[in-house]
Amino acid sequence: MTRRRRAGGTKRMAVLDAVATVLAARGYENTRFTDVSLASGVAISTLQNYFGSREDMVIEAMEAFTDREVVALEAVSEAEPDPWRRLVALVDRSLHNSESARQVLVEFWRFAMRDDDLGQHSAHVRTRYREPFLAAVREGIQRGDFTPAHDAEAVTDLLLASLAGLTLFAVQRGPAPSPEELREVLLSQLRSMLGGKG
């Protein structure tokens, strides 16, 4: 990335967390240095020194946030040796993101469509995010636990598309089914796609 500056040291990540909090509450267009200064206790002049522009500050916060989401997902994957239970744990991690995390993700997806640097980061994140799911499906097939009618890539991509769609659904205003109901339906579909495991 050509945007990233070096100022800030260890305090930079705390500021980026504050940016993400403001972003979730106010959206990309309404996240300003003033708002982040109030949320973080860091002077506007210091924020400008850290990041240069408001846009670069918000984009770096989205990059840092999505990187941490992938690391958390990878940790969930590494903790569970059984392919089916690992998939369930990965689904649960995705379904039970906080409301603010979902809002940041939607802002990230929205602007990654239009910003070249953020689009490249999004492609990298998507590949890393997909890998634990795909690895679990492939391992289950190799062990004979899963007998899907379609290849591992297609099953994985449909599952991830469902999770992304549920994230978008969850941030919209209005009545919504409970996460428990959504989980039950999604896992039932996943069992069917994998050949009845679970």
PyMOL commands that set and color helices and strands:
alter all, ss='L'
color gray80, all
select helices_A, chain A and resi 11-26+33-40+44-51+54-78+83-95+99-112+116-143+152-171+179-194
alter helices_A, ss='H'
color red, helices_A
deselect
rebuild
show_as cartoon
